[in-house]
C-alpha cells in the first residue's frame, strides 16, 4: 500500500497526539518495601494489585532515619523505602521532584510472610 504525503501527515499528527496523551515515566529505582508487616500492609494485602499506585511521603523528622520515605496505598501506611535505598529518593522529594511508587510484585512466601516489590517512577518532562 502506498500512502500519500497528506495521509502520512495525518498519521504523523495522530501518532504525536496519542504519544503526548500517554503517560511518560522514568523508572528511578526498584525496591522491596520495608516494614510491611508492622503497619497496614497485612490488612490492605487482599485488596492490593500489581500496578497499583503508591504515594511516597518524606518524613524528615523521623527519629530513626532523617532520610525516611514513607509508602502509602490509598491513604494507608504500608511501610518505608529501605534505609539503604532511600538517599536518592529523599533528596529528589526534598528538591520538589514528583515521585510515585507502583506495585510490581506481591508475593506470599511459604512461611506466610508477605513481600511487596515496587518501583519508584517520575514523570518524564516534555521536550
Secondary structure, DSSP 8 states (H G I E B T S, - for coil): ----HHHHHHHHHHHHHHHHHS--EEEEEEEEEESGGGTTHHHHGGG--TT-EEEEEEETT-SS-TTEEEEEETTEEEEEE-GGG-HHHHHHHHTT--EEEEEEEEEE-TTS-EEEEEEEEEE----
